[in-house]
Amino acid sequence: MTNFTPAVLLLADGTVAHGHAFGAIGTTTGEICFNTGMTGYQEVFTDPSYFGQVLIMNSAHIGNYGVKDGDVESGGVKINGLIGRNLEDGYSRKLANGSLNDYLKTNGIVSIEGVDTRALVAHVRTKGAMNCIISSETTDIESLKKKLAGVPDMDGLELASQVSTTTSYEVGDKNAAIRIAVMDYGVKRNILNCMVERGAFVKVFPAKTSLEEVKKFEPHGYFISNGPGDPAPMDYAIKTLKQILKEEKPVFGICLGHQLLALANDIPTFKMHHGHRGLNHPVKNLVTGRSEITTQNHGFGVDPEAVKKAGHVEITHVNLNDQSIEGIRVKGKPAFSVQYHPEATPGPHDSRYLFDEFINLIREQGN
């Protein structure tokens, strides 16, 4: 800690925590959530799926290896705010380009440190996700309560179109035998890399691109990306995905893309109590019987009872902590999805086989 400017954190249920300012000076709001990972904080902060959220990093020390230009998943920091026990200005990594403090200042991210994050996480786990406000401009609780009251709930909030690319772009070798169209609702860079590394040429399309426009690329498969917010209000994406499924070409969805695949098959999603975020979540593959340690970041889930009643969709993966759905596939169609992040940046690479399965599915379709 290098800044002794006081800062305050206020939760929607009235809980107050005091600490010190870190990063930018100001006031920020969003839904509070927590990540249990000890490393990979820069990749976490730049994940578009965190857009609209204020993040608790549960590890006691965050920032001690600094930041590096290449350790990002998007063009900038996507979290609305950061909460930490010890947010470090100093760093030890020789390859680092700078400190976490300067990085957050440059990106305008208001943060607070000196908070008992373990007690705060325990509170969120008990009470559930809720909105919060951080301020290093004022410690007047009553004025902050008034501002917090005007923040919309994440439930029902469409955010994907706000983080999507505004123009289409291409990644990989144009002469590759496999072309994949990516519907961008907040895609991470290393998801694209995982497909390119397997010999695919990908084109990334803005969230509200029509299927007619996407088909001009003549894709052999479709990828439905991760992203922030509630999937249920994304009528435009659900409509497009229903059309894509009629193409009978391979479809792979991750996280938000997993939820959209369910919705496109008339299976509802729901707001989770506090969500799953971290890089150590155990998942069981029901097809192979094997388990894998996964990276996760989601606050919504797929309704398990609706899947069981649907008949045309089957569960392929389950979370071993709470038995929630972690993967589905559509019977009779080359379409599957997982709730977690197999690219795993940060995290273990247990689940990268899913990209191999997607590429193999495309090859089996004969392009």
Secondary structure, DSSP 8 states (H G I E B T S, - for coil): -----EEEEEETTS-EEEEEEEEB-SEEEEEEEEE--SS-HHHHHT-GGGTTEEEEE-SSEESTT-B-TTS-SSSS---SEEEESEE-S----TT--B-HHHHHHHTT-EEEES--HHHHHHHHHHH---EEEEESS---HHHHHHHHHTS--STT-B-HHHHS-SS-EEES-TT-SEEEEEE-SS--HHHHHHHHTTTEEEEEE-TT--HHHHGGG--SEEEE---SB-STT-HHHHHHHHHHHHTT--EEEETHHHHHHHHHTT--EEEEEEEEEEEEEEEEETTT--EEEEEEEEEEEE-HHHHHHHSSEEEEEEETTT--EEEEEETTTTEEEESSBTT-SSS--TTTHHHHHHHHHHHHTT-
